[in-house]
Amino acid sequence: MTNTRATPRQATSAVAHRAAPPAPDDPLLAFTPVPHKAPRRNSITADLQRDFIAHLAATGIVSQAARHIGKSLEAIYKLRSRPGAEGFREAWDAAVDRGVARLEDGALARAIAGEERMVVSSGKFMGTEVRHNEALVMFFLRNRLPARYGGKVEVEAFEPGHPDYDALVERLRAEWEEEKYQERHTPENRAANEAFFAELKARWRADWEAEACANATAARVLGGGPLTSE
């Protein structure tokens, strides 16, 4: 089918995704047709098989290719499953792959260039604008560059023994120790520490003096005199 519109970009998606049939010498058509031991008037002959494959390569749609040669889908799939249809099946799959490739190319082009859409306001045509399908863009990015855009990525376990893990632990430990040091050496903490040690020193001195007084008292009671050497 040829686009006859004045402006090519106005072509429908059916036109945009249909290609010219492969040339007669295209390797796609060089497959071995399904043999017919006793061909009948309604048999899908070798020429019809090649015509089917050529149309399938151009459209990518099995039903259209079958209708093009005047055969039903049931007859086509029955032919595909017959013994000796290996070459026909391979050509069928290759023809579909061509259609998928064109579909991907068209979708990629739309993702990059966008699509021109009409702008209508209050029922009036105001002009056109180019719109981009963000979902289509992300589909291509995720599938083409999965490591960067969110596809499944195999990563090394981040656990003890991993160099980055151990380095992070050391850095956090150093930062924690520095924070504790700074906390201990604030003016408020220094004043509190000095007061604590002064109180502790006074308590120790009071205990020592009390113990010395008790020893002296005990020595006098026993008549031994003070517990000192002359």
CNS distance restraints for C-alpha pairs under 8 A (distance, minus, plus):
assign (resid   1 and name CA) (resid  15 and name CA) 6.80 0.50 0.50
assign (resid   1 and name CA) (resid  18 and name CA) 7.43 0.50 0.50
assign (resid   2 and name CA) (resid  15 and name CA) 7.11 0.50 0.50
assign (resid   3 and name CA) (resid   8 and name CA) 7.08 0.50 0.50
assign (resid   3 and name CA) (resid  11 and name CA) 6.30 0.50 0.50
assign (resid   3 and name CA) (resid  15 and name CA) 6.37 0.50 0.50
assign (resid   4 and name CA) (resid   8 and name CA) 7.96 0.50 0.50
assign (resid   5 and name CA) (resid  10 and name CA) 6.79 0.50 0.50
assign (resid   5 and name CA) (resid  11 and name CA) 6.63 0.50 0.50
assign (resid   7 and name CA) (resid  11 and name CA) 7.64 0.50 0.50
assign (resid  11 and name CA) (resid  15 and name CA) 6.04 0.50 0.50
assign (resid  11 and name CA) (resid  16 and name CA) 6.45 0.50 0.50
assign (resid  12 and name CA) (resid  16 and name CA) 6.22 0.50 0.50
assign (resid  13 and name CA) (resid  17 and name CA) 6.02 0.50 0.50
assign (resid  14 and name CA) (resid  18 and name CA) 6.26 0.50 0.50
assign (resid  16 and name CA) (resid 106 and name CA) 7.79 0.50 0.50
assign (resid  17 and name CA) (resid  59 and name CA) 7.08 0.50 0.50
assign (resid  17 and name CA) (resid  99 and name CA) 7.79 0.50 0.50
assign (resid  17 and name CA) (resid 102 and name CA) 6.45 0.50 0.50
assign (resid  17 and name CA) (resid 103 and name CA) 6.30 0.50 0.50
assign (resid  17 and name CA) (resid 106 and name CA) 7.27 0.50 0.50
assign (resid  18 and name CA) (resid  58 and name CA) 5.53 0.50 0.50
assign (resid  18 and name CA) (resid  59 and name CA) 4.99 0.50 0.50
assign (resid  18 and name CA) (resid  60 and name CA) 7.91 0.50 0.50
assign (resid  19 and name CA) (resid  57 and name CA) 7.84 0.50 0.50
assign (resid  19 and name CA) (resid  58 and name CA) 4.67 0.50 0.50
assign (resid  19 and name CA) (resid  59 and name CA) 6.68 0.50 0.50
assign (resid  20 and name CA) (resid  58 and name CA) 5.66 0.50 0.50
assign (resid  21 and name CA) (resid  54 and name CA) 5.40 0.50 0.50
assign (resid  21 and name CA) (resid  55 and name CA) 6.00 0.50 0.50
assign (resid  21 and name CA) (resid  57 and name CA) 6.60 0.50 0.50
assign (resid  21 and name CA) (resid  58 and name CA) 4.92 0.50 0.50
assign (resid  22 and name CA) (resid  26 and name CA) 5.93 0.50 0.50
assign (resid  22 and name CA) (resid  28 and name CA) 7.81 0.50 0.50
assign (resid  22 and name CA) (resid  54 and name CA) 5.82 0.50 0.50
assign (resid  22 and name CA) (resid  57 and name CA) 7.23 0.50 0.50
assign (resid  22 and name CA) (resid  58 and name CA) 7.34 0.50 0.50
assign (resid  24 and name CA) (resid  29 and name CA) 6.99 0.50 0.50
assign (resid  25 and name CA) (resid  29 and name CA) 7.16 0.50 0.50
assign (resid  25 and name CA) (resid  30 and name CA) 7.64 0.50 0.50
assign (resid  26 and name CA) (resid  30 and name CA) 7.15 0.50 0.50
assign (resid  27 and name CA) (resid  31 and name CA) 7.79 0.50 0.50
assign (resid  28 and name CA) (resid  91 and name CA) 6.05 0.50 0.50
assign (resid  28 and name CA) (resid  94 and name CA) 7.37 0.50 0.50
assign (resid  28 and name CA) (resid  95 and name CA) 7.49 0.50 0.50
assign (resid  29 and name CA) (resid  50 and name CA) 5.93 0.50 0.50
assign (resid  29 and name CA) (resid  53 and name CA) 7.21 0.50 0.50
assign (resid  29 and name CA) (resid  54 and name CA) 7.25 0.50 0.50
assign (resid  29 and name CA) (resid  91 and name CA) 7.25 0.50 0.50
assign (resid  31 and name CA) (resid  87 and name CA) 5.15 0.50 0.50
assign (resid  31 and name CA) (resid  88 and name CA) 6.38 0.50 0.50
assign (resid  31 and name CA) (resid  91 and name CA) 6.54 0.50 0.50
assign (resid  32 and name CA) (resid  87 and name CA) 5.21 0.50 0.50
assign (resid  32 and name CA) (resid  88 and name CA) 6.69 0.50 0.50
assign (resid  33 and name CA) (resid  46 and name CA) 5.33 0.50 0.50
assign (resid  33 and name CA) (resid  49 and name CA) 6.78 0.50 0.50
assign (resid  33 and name CA) (resid  50 and name CA) 7.84 0.50 0.50
assign (resid  33 and name CA) (resid  85 and name CA) 6.96 0.50 0.50
assign (resid  33 and name CA) (resid  87 and name CA) 6.58 0.50 0.50
assign (resid  33 and name CA) (resid  88 and name CA) 5.87 0.50 0.50
assign (resid  34 and name CA) (resid  46 and name CA) 7.12 0.50 0.50
assign (resid  34 and name CA) (resid  79 and name CA) 7.41 0.50 0.50
assign (resid  34 and name CA) (resid  82 and name CA) 7.71 0.50 0.50
assign (resid  34 and name CA) (resid  83 and name CA) 7.93 0.50 0.50
assign (resid  34 and name CA) (resid  84 and name CA) 5.69 0.50 0.50
assign (resid  34 and name CA) (resid  85 and name CA) 4.88 0.50 0.50
assign (resid  34 and name CA) (resid  86 and name CA) 7.98 0.50 0.50
assign (resid  34 and name CA) (resid  87 and name CA) 7.63 0.50 0.50
assign (resid  34 and name CA) (resid  88 and name CA) 6.53 0.50 0.50
assign (resid  35 and name CA) (resid  46 and name CA) 7.91 0.50 0.50
assign (resid  35 and name CA) (resid  84 and name CA) 6.81 0.50 0.50
assign (resid  35 and name CA) (resid  85 and name CA) 7.90 0.50 0.50
assign (resid  36 and name CA) (resid  43 and name CA) 7.87 0.50 0.50
assign (resid  36 and name CA) (resid  45 and name CA) 7.73 0.50 0.50
assign (resid  39 and name CA) (resid  43 and name CA) 5.86 0.50 0.50
assign (resid  39 and name CA) (resid  45 and name CA) 7.81 0.50 0.50
assign (resid  44 and name CA) (resid  48 and name CA) 5.71 0.50 0.50
assign (resid  44 and name CA) (resid  49 and name CA) 6.35 0.50 0.50
assign (resid  45 and name CA) (resid  49 and name CA) 6.13 0.50 0.50
assign (resid  46 and name CA) (resid  50 and name CA) 6.28 0.50 0.50
assign (resid  47 and name CA) (resid  51 and name CA) 6.11 0.50 0.50
assign (resid  48 and name CA) (resid  52 and name CA) 6.00 0.50 0.50
assign (resid  48 and name CA) (resid  69 and name CA) 6.39 0.50 0.50
assign (resid  49 and name CA) (resid  53 and name CA) 6.28 0.50 0.50
assign (resid  49 and name CA) (resid  88 and name CA) 7.72 0.50 0.50
assign (resid  50 and name CA) (resid  54 and name CA) 6.07 0.50 0.50
assign (resid  51 and name CA) (resid  55 and name CA) 6.21 0.50 0.50
assign (resid  51 and name CA) (resid  69 and name CA) 7.02 0.50 0.50
assign (resid  52 and name CA) (resid  56 and name CA) 6.04 0.50 0.50
assign (resid  52 and name CA) (resid  65 and name CA) 5.31 0.50 0.50
assign (resid  52 and name CA) (resid  66 and name CA) 6.35 0.50 0.50
assign (resid  52 and name CA) (resid  68 and name CA) 7.24 0.50 0.50
assign (resid  52 and name CA) (resid  69 and name CA) 6.31 0.50 0.50
assign (resid  53 and name CA) (resid  57 and name CA) 6.11 0.50 0.50
assign (resid  53 and name CA) (resid  65 and name CA) 7.42 0.50 0.50
assign (resid  53 and name CA) (resid  91 and name CA) 6.80 0.50 0.50
assign (resid  53 and name CA) (resid  92 and name CA) 6.08 0.50 0.50
assign (resid  53 and name CA) (resid  95 and name CA) 6.44 0.50 0.50
assign (resid  54 and name CA) (resid  58 and name CA) 6.38 0.50 0.50
assign (resid  54 and name CA) (resid  95 and name CA) 7.54 0.50 0.50
assign (resid  55 and name CA) (resid  59 and name CA) 6.16 0.50 0.50
assign (resid  55 and name CA) (resid  60 and name CA) 7.88 0.50 0.50
assign (resid  55 and name CA) (resid  64 and name CA) 7.87 0.50 0.50
assign (resid  55 and name CA) (resid  65 and name CA) 5.19 0.50 0.50
assign (resid  55 and name CA) (resid  68 and name CA) 7.43 0.50 0.50
assign (resid  56 and name CA) (resid  60 and name CA) 4.95 0.50 0.50
assign (resid  56 and name CA) (resid  61 and name CA) 5.87 0.50 0.50
assign (resid  56 and name CA) (resid  62 and name CA) 6.03 0.50 0.50
assign (resid  56 and name CA) (resid  64 and name CA) 7.53 0.50 0.50
assign (resid  56 and name CA) (resid  65 and name CA) 5.13 0.50 0.50
assign (resid  56 and name CA) (resid  92 and name CA) 7.57 0.50 0.50
assign (resid  56 and name CA) (resid  95 and name CA) 5.89 0.50 0.50
assign (resid  56 and name CA) (resid  96 and name CA) 6.70 0.50 0.50
assign (resid  56 and name CA) (resid  99 and name CA) 7.86 0.50 0.50
assign (resid  57 and name CA) (resid  94 and name CA) 7.89 0.50 0.50
assign (resid  57 and name CA) (resid  95 and name CA) 4.20 0.50 0.50
assign (resid  57 and name CA) (resid  96 and name CA) 6.14 0.50 0.50
assign (resid  57 and name CA) (resid  98 and name CA) 5.96 0.50 0.50
assign (resid  57 and name CA) (resid  99 and name CA) 6.02 0.50 0.50
assign (resid  58 and name CA) (resid  95 and name CA) 7.94 0.50 0.50
assign (resid  58 and name CA) (resid  99 and name CA) 6.91 0.50 0.50
assign (resid  59 and name CA) (resid  64 and name CA) 7.53 0.50 0.50
assign (resid  59 and name CA) (resid  65 and name CA) 7.56 0.50 0.50
assign (resid  59 and name CA) (resid  99 and name CA) 6.34 0.50 0.50
assign (resid  60 and name CA) (resid  95 and name CA) 6.92 0.50 0.50
assign (resid  60 and name CA) (resid  96 and name CA) 5.17 0.50 0.50
assign (resid  60 and name CA) (resid  97 and name CA) 7.91 0.50 0.50
assign (resid  60 and name CA) (resid  98 and name CA) 7.23 0.50 0.50
assign (resid  60 and name CA) (resid  99 and name CA) 4.32 0.50 0.50
assign (resid  60 and name CA) (resid 100 and name CA) 7.02 0.50 0.50
assign (resid  61 and name CA) (resid  65 and name CA) 6.41 0.50 0.50
assign (resid  61 and name CA) (resid  96 and name CA) 7.68 0.50 0.50
assign (resid  62 and name CA) (resid  66 and name CA) 6.11 0.50 0.50
assign (resid  62 and name CA) (resid  73 and name CA) 7.82 0.50 0.50
assign (resid  63 and name CA) (resid  67 and name CA) 6.12 0.50 0.50
assign (resid  63 and name CA) (resid  72 and name CA) 7.98 0.50 0.50
assign (resid  63 and name CA) (resid  73 and name CA) 6.39 0.50 0.50
assign (resid  64 and name CA) (resid  68 and name CA) 6.00 0.50 0.50
assign (resid  65 and name CA) (resid  69 and name CA) 6.71 0.50 0.50
assign (resid  66 and name CA) (resid  70 and name CA) 6.27 0.50 0.50
assign (resid  66 and name CA) (resid  71 and name CA) 5.21 0.50 0.50
assign (resid  66 and name CA) (resid  72 and name CA) 6.07 0.50 0.50
assign (resid  66 and name CA) (resid  73 and name CA) 6.25 0.50 0.50
assign (resid  66 and name CA) (resid  76 and name CA) 6.88 0.50 0.50
assign (resid  67 and name CA) (resid  71 and name CA) 5.68 0.50 0.50
assign (resid  67 and name CA) (resid  72 and name CA) 6.76 0.50 0.50
assign (resid  71 and name CA) (resid  75 and name CA) 6.50 0.50 0.50
assign (resid  71 and name CA) (resid  76 and name CA) 6.94 0.50 0.50
assign (resid  72 and name CA) (resid  76 and name CA) 6.37 0.50 0.50
assign (resid  73 and name CA) (resid  77 and name CA) 6.09 0.50 0.50
assign (resid  74 and name CA) (resid  78 and name CA) 6.01 0.50 0.50
assign (resid  75 and name CA) (resid  79 and name CA) 6.14 0.50 0.50
assign (resid  76 and name CA) (resid  80 and name CA) 6.27 0.50 0.50
assign (resid  77 and name CA) (resid  81 and name CA) 6.37 0.50 0.50
assign (resid  78 and name CA) (resid  82 and name CA) 6.50 0.50 0.50
assign (resid  79 and name CA) (resid  85 and name CA) 7.21 0.50 0.50
assign (resid  80 and name CA) (resid  85 and name CA) 5.80 0.50 0.50
assign (resid  80 and name CA) (resid  88 and name CA) 6.78 0.50 0.50
assign (resid  80 and name CA) (resid  89 and name CA) 6.01 0.50 0.50
assign (resid  81 and name CA) (resid  85 and name CA) 6.67 0.50 0.50
assign (resid  85 and name CA) (resid  89 and name CA) 6.08 0.50 0.50
assign (resid  86 and name CA) (resid  90 and name CA) 6.26 0.50 0.50
assign (resid  87 and name CA) (resid  91 and name CA) 6.16 0.50 0.50
assign (resid  88 and name CA) (resid  92 and name CA) 6.06 0.50 0.50
assign (resid  89 and name CA) (resid  93 and name CA) 6.21 0.50 0.50
assign (resid  90 and name CA) (resid  94 and name CA) 6.15 0.50 0.50
assign (resid  91 and name CA) (resid  95 and name CA) 6.04 0.50 0.50
assign (resid  92 and name CA) (resid  96 and name CA) 6.34 0.50 0.50
assign (resid  93 and name CA) (resid  97 and name CA) 6.19 0.50 0.50
assign (resid  94 and name CA) (resid  98 and name CA) 6.43 0.50 0.50
assign (resid  95 and name CA) (resid  99 and name CA) 6.61 0.50 0.50
assign (resid  96 and name CA) (resid 100 and name CA) 6.26 0.50 0.50
assign (resid  97 and name CA) (resid 101 and name CA) 6.07 0.50 0.50
assign (resid  98 and name CA) (resid 102 and name CA) 6.32 0.50 0.50
assign (resid  99 and name CA) (resid 103 and name CA) 6.21 0.50 0.50
assign (resid 100 and name CA) (resid 104 and name CA) 6.10 0.50 0.50
assign (resid 101 and name CA) (resid 105 and name CA) 6.15 0.50 0.50
assign (resid 102 and name CA) (resid 106 and name CA) 6.11 0.50 0.50
assign (resid 103 and name CA) (resid 107 and name CA) 6.13 0.50 0.50
assign (resid 104 and name CA) (resid 108 and name CA) 5.99 0.50 0.50
assign (resid 105 and name CA) (resid 109 and name CA) 6.11 0.50 0.50
assign (resid 106 and name CA) (resid 110 and name CA) 6.27 0.50 0.50
assign (resid 107 and name CA) (resid 111 and name CA) 6.09 0.50 0.50
assign (resid 107 and name CA) (resid 136 and name CA) 7.61 0.50 0.50
assign (resid 108 and name CA) (resid 112 and name CA) 6.24 0.50 0.50
assign (resid 108 and name CA) (resid 137 and name CA) 7.87 0.50 0.50
assign (resid 108 and name CA) (resid 140 and name CA) 7.39 0.50 0.50
assign (resid 109 and name CA) (resid 113 and name CA) 5.83 0.50 0.50
assign (resid 109 and name CA) (resid 114 and name CA) 7.46 0.50 0.50
assign (resid 110 and name CA) (resid 114 and name CA) 4.66 0.50 0.50
assign (resid 110 and name CA) (resid 115 and name CA) 6.04 0.50 0.50
assign (resid 110 and name CA) (resid 132 and name CA) 7.42 0.50 0.50
assign (resid 110 and name CA) (resid 133 and name CA) 7.86 0.50 0.50
assign (resid 111 and name CA) (resid 132 and name CA) 6.30 0.50 0.50
assign (resid 111 and name CA) (resid 133 and name CA) 6.26 0.50 0.50
assign (resid 111 and name CA) (resid 134 and name CA) 7.61 0.50 0.50
assign (resid 111 and name CA) (resid 136 and name CA) 5.99 0.50 0.50
assign (resid 111 and name CA) (resid 137 and name CA) 5.14 0.50 0.50
assign (resid 112 and name CA) (resid 132 and name CA) 7.70 0.50 0.50
assign (resid 112 and name CA) (resid 137 and name CA) 7.48 0.50 0.50
assign (resid 113 and name CA) (resid 132 and name CA) 7.43 0.50 0.50
assign (resid 114 and name CA) (resid 130 and name CA) 5.81 0.50 0.50
assign (resid 114 and name CA) (resid 131 and name CA) 5.25 0.50 0.50
assign (resid 114 and name CA) (resid 132 and name CA) 4.40 0.50 0.50
assign (resid 114 and name CA) (resid 133 and name CA) 6.98 0.50 0.50
assign (resid 115 and name CA) (resid 130 and name CA) 5.27 0.50 0.50
assign (resid 115 and name CA) (resid 131 and name CA) 5.36 0.50 0.50
assign (resid 115 and name CA) (resid 132 and name CA) 6.44 0.50 0.50
assign (resid 116 and name CA) (resid 128 and name CA) 6.31 0.50 0.50
assign (resid 116 and name CA) (resid 129 and name CA) 5.45 0.50 0.50
assign (resid 116 and name CA) (resid 130 and name CA) 4.36 0.50 0.50
assign (resid 116 and name CA) (resid 131 and name CA) 6.33 0.50 0.50
assign (resid 117 and name CA) (resid 128 and name CA) 5.38 0.50 0.50
assign (resid 117 and name CA) (resid 129 and name CA) 5.48 0.50 0.50
assign (resid 117 and name CA) (resid 130 and name CA) 6.15 0.50 0.50
assign (resid 117 and name CA) (resid 131 and name CA) 6.88 0.50 0.50
assign (resid 118 and name CA) (resid 125 and name CA) 7.20 0.50 0.50
assign (resid 118 and name CA) (resid 126 and name CA) 7.59 0.50 0.50
assign (resid 118 and name CA) (resid 127 and name CA) 5.92 0.50 0.50
assign (resid 118 and name CA) (resid 128 and name CA) 4.37 0.50 0.50
assign (resid 118 and name CA) (resid 129 and name CA) 6.53 0.50 0.50
assign (resid 119 and name CA) (resid 125 and name CA) 6.12 0.50 0.50
assign (resid 119 and name CA) (resid 126 and name CA) 5.40 0.50 0.50
assign (resid 119 and name CA) (resid 127 and name CA) 5.37 0.50 0.50
assign (resid 119 and name CA) (resid 128 and name CA) 5.27 0.50 0.50
assign (resid 119 and name CA) (resid 129 and name CA) 6.80 0.50 0.50
assign (resid 120 and name CA) (resid 124 and name CA) 5.31 0.50 0.50
assign (resid 120 and name CA) (resid 125 and name CA) 4.56 0.50 0.50
assign (resid 120 and name CA) (resid 126 and name CA) 5.49 0.50 0.50
assign (resid 120 and name CA) (resid 127 and name CA) 7.43 0.50 0.50
assign (resid 121 and name CA) (resid 125 and name CA) 6.61 0.50 0.50
assign (resid 121 and name CA) (resid 126 and name CA) 6.66 0.50 0.50
assign (resid 133 and name CA) (resid 137 and name CA) 6.36 0.50 0.50
assign (resid 134 and name CA) (resid 138 and name CA) 6.17 0.50 0.50
assign (resid 135 and name CA) (resid 139 and name CA) 6.12 0.50 0.50
assign (resid 136 and name CA) (resid 140 and name CA) 6.50 0.50 0.50
assign (resid 137 and name CA) (resid 141 and name CA) 6.30 0.50 0.50
assign (resid 138 and name CA) (resid 142 and name CA) 5.87 0.50 0.50
assign (resid 138 and name CA) (resid 149 and name CA) 7.92 0.50 0.50
assign (resid 139 and name CA) (resid 143 and name CA) 6.21 0.50 0.50
assign (resid 140 and name CA) (resid 144 and name CA) 5.74 0.50 0.50
assign (resid 141 and name CA) (resid 145 and name CA) 5.45 0.50 0.50
assign (resid 141 and name CA) (resid 146 and name CA) 7.10 0.50 0.50
assign (resid 141 and name CA) (resid 149 and name CA) 6.21 0.50 0.50
assign (resid 142 and name CA) (resid 146 and name CA) 4.71 0.50 0.50
assign (resid 142 and name CA) (resid 148 and name CA) 7.66 0.50 0.50
assign (resid 142 and name CA) (resid 149 and name CA) 5.00 0.50 0.50
assign (resid 142 and name CA) (resid 150 and name CA) 5.94 0.50 0.50
assign (resid 142 and name CA) (resid 151 and name CA) 5.55 0.50 0.50
assign (resid 143 and name CA) (resid 151 and name CA) 6.94 0.50 0.50
assign (resid 145 and name CA) (resid 149 and name CA) 6.09 0.50 0.50
assign (resid 145 and name CA) (resid 151 and name CA) 7.54 0.50 0.50
assign (resid 146 and name CA) (resid 150 and name CA) 5.51 0.50 0.50
assign (resid 146 and name CA) (resid 151 and name CA) 3.86 0.50 0.50
assign (resid 146 and name CA) (resid 152 and name CA) 6.47 0.50 0.50
assign (resid 146 and name CA) (resid 153 and name CA) 7.23 0.50 0.50
assign (resid 147 and name CA) (resid 151 and name CA) 5.85 0.50 0.50
assign (resid 147 and name CA) (resid 152 and name CA) 7.11 0.50 0.50
assign (resid 147 and name CA) (resid 153 and name CA) 5.82 0.50 0.50
assign (resid 157 and name CA) (resid 162 and name CA) 7.63 0.50 0.50
assign (resid 158 and name CA) (resid 162 and name CA) 6.17 0.50 0.50
assign (resid 158 and name CA) (resid 164 and name CA) 7.70 0.50 0.50
assign (resid 158 and name CA) (resid 165 and name CA) 6.14 0.50 0.50
assign (resid 159 and name CA) (resid 165 and name CA) 5.95 0.50 0.50
assign (resid 160 and name CA) (resid 165 and name CA) 6.02 0.50 0.50
assign (resid 160 and name CA) (resid 166 and name CA) 6.23 0.50 0.50
assign (resid 161 and name CA) (resid 165 and name CA) 7.00 0.50 0.50
assign (resid 161 and name CA) (resid 166 and name CA) 6.41 0.50 0.50
assign (resid 162 and name CA) (resid 166 and name CA) 6.24 0.50 0.50
assign (resid 163 and name CA) (resid 167 and name CA) 6.07 0.50 0.50
assign (resid 164 and name CA) (resid 168 and name CA) 6.12 0.50 0.50
assign (resid 165 and name CA) (resid 169 and name CA) 6.30 0.50 0.50
assign (resid 166 and name CA) (resid 170 and name CA) 6.27 0.50 0.50
assign (resid 167 and name CA) (resid 171 and name CA) 6.22 0.50 0.50
assign (resid 168 and name CA) (resid 172 and name CA) 6.15 0.50 0.50
assign (resid 169 and name CA) (resid 173 and name CA) 6.05 0.50 0.50
assign (resid 170 and name CA) (resid 174 and name CA) 6.15 0.50 0.50
assign (resid 171 and name CA) (resid 175 and name CA) 6.19 0.50 0.50
assign (resid 172 and name CA) (resid 176 and name CA) 6.09 0.50 0.50
assign (resid 173 and name CA) (resid 177 and name CA) 6.17 0.50 0.50
assign (resid 174 and name CA) (resid 178 and name CA) 6.14 0.50 0.50
assign (resid 175 and name CA) (resid 179 and name CA) 6.20 0.50 0.50
assign (resid 176 and name CA) (resid 180 and name CA) 6.23 0.50 0.50
assign (resid 177 and name CA) (resid 181 and name CA) 6.13 0.50 0.50
assign (resid 178 and name CA) (resid 182 and name CA) 6.15 0.50 0.50
assign (resid 179 and name CA) (resid 183 and name CA) 6.06 0.50 0.50
assign (resid 180 and name CA) (resid 184 and name CA) 6.15 0.50 0.50
assign (resid 181 and name CA) (resid 185 and name CA) 6.26 0.50 0.50
assign (resid 182 and name CA) (resid 186 and name CA) 6.36 0.50 0.50
assign (resid 183 and name CA) (resid 189 and name CA) 7.47 0.50 0.50
assign (resid 184 and name CA) (resid 189 and name CA) 5.80 0.50 0.50
assign (resid 184 and name CA) (resid 190 and name CA) 7.30 0.50 0.50
assign (resid 185 and name CA) (resid 189 and name CA) 6.07 0.50 0.50
assign (resid 185 and name CA) (resid 190 and name CA) 6.00 0.50 0.50
assign (resid 186 and name CA) (resid 190 and name CA) 6.18 0.50 0.50
assign (resid 187 and name CA) (resid 191 and name CA) 6.14 0.50 0.50
assign (resid 188 and name CA) (resid 192 and name CA) 6.15 0.50 0.50
assign (resid 189 and name CA) (resid 193 and name CA) 5.97 0.50 0.50
assign (resid 190 and name CA) (resid 194 and name CA) 6.12 0.50 0.50
assign (resid 191 and name CA) (resid 195 and name CA) 6.16 0.50 0.50
assign (resid 192 and name CA) (resid 196 and name CA) 6.10 0.50 0.50
assign (resid 193 and name CA) (resid 197 and name CA) 6.18 0.50 0.50
assign (resid 194 and name CA) (resid 198 and name CA) 6.03 0.50 0.50
assign (resid 195 and name CA) (resid 199 and name CA) 6.12 0.50 0.50
assign (resid 196 and name CA) (resid 200 and name CA) 6.12 0.50 0.50
assign (resid 197 and name CA) (resid 201 and name CA) 5.93 0.50 0.50
assign (resid 198 and name CA) (resid 202 and name CA) 6.15 0.50 0.50
assign (resid 199 and name CA) (resid 203 and name CA) 6.14 0.50 0.50
assign (resid 200 and name CA) (resid 204 and name CA) 6.11 0.50 0.50
assign (resid 201 and name CA) (resid 205 and name CA) 6.14 0.50 0.50
assign (resid 202 and name CA) (resid 206 and name CA) 6.09 0.50 0.50
assign (resid 203 and name CA) (resid 207 and name CA) 6.10 0.50 0.50
assign (resid 204 and name CA) (resid 208 and name CA) 6.08 0.50 0.50
assign (resid 205 and name CA) (resid 209 and name CA) 6.04 0.50 0.50
assign (resid 206 and name CA) (resid 210 and name CA) 6.03 0.50 0.50
assign (resid 207 and name CA) (resid 211 and name CA) 6.08 0.50 0.50
assign (resid 208 and name CA) (resid 212 and name CA) 6.11 0.50 0.50
assign (resid 209 and name CA) (resid 213 and name CA) 6.09 0.50 0.50
assign (resid 210 and name CA) (resid 214 and name CA) 6.20 0.50 0.50
assign (resid 211 and name CA) (resid 215 and name CA) 6.27 0.50 0.50
assign (resid 212 and name CA) (resid 216 and name CA) 6.28 0.50 0.50
assign (resid 213 and name CA) (resid 217 and name CA) 6.20 0.50 0.50
assign (resid 214 and name CA) (resid 218 and name CA) 6.15 0.50 0.50
assign (resid 215 and name CA) (resid 219 and name CA) 6.22 0.50 0.50
assign (resid 215 and name CA) (resid 227 and name CA) 7.39 0.50 0.50
assign (resid 216 and name CA) (resid 220 and name CA) 6.40 0.50 0.50
assign (resid 216 and name CA) (resid 225 and name CA) 7.86 0.50 0.50
assign (resid 216 and name CA) (resid 226 and name CA) 5.61 0.50 0.50
assign (resid 216 and name CA) (resid 227 and name CA) 6.55 0.50 0.50
assign (resid 217 and name CA) (resid 221 and name CA) 6.29 0.50 0.50
assign (resid 218 and name CA) (resid 222 and name CA) 6.29 0.50 0.50
assign (resid 219 and name CA) (resid 223 and name CA) 6.08 0.50 0.50
assign (resid 219 and name CA) (resid 224 and name CA) 5.21 0.50 0.50
assign (resid 219 and name CA) (resid 225 and name CA) 5.39 0.50 0.50
assign (resid 219 and name CA) (resid 226 and name CA) 5.69 0.50 0.50
assign (resid 219 and name CA) (resid 227 and name CA) 6.53 0.50 0.50
assign (resid 220 and name CA) (resid 224 and name CA) 6.02 0.50 0.50
assign (resid 220 and name CA) (resid 225 and name CA) 5.19 0.50 0.50
assign (resid 220 and name CA) (resid 226 and name CA) 6.64 0.50 0.50
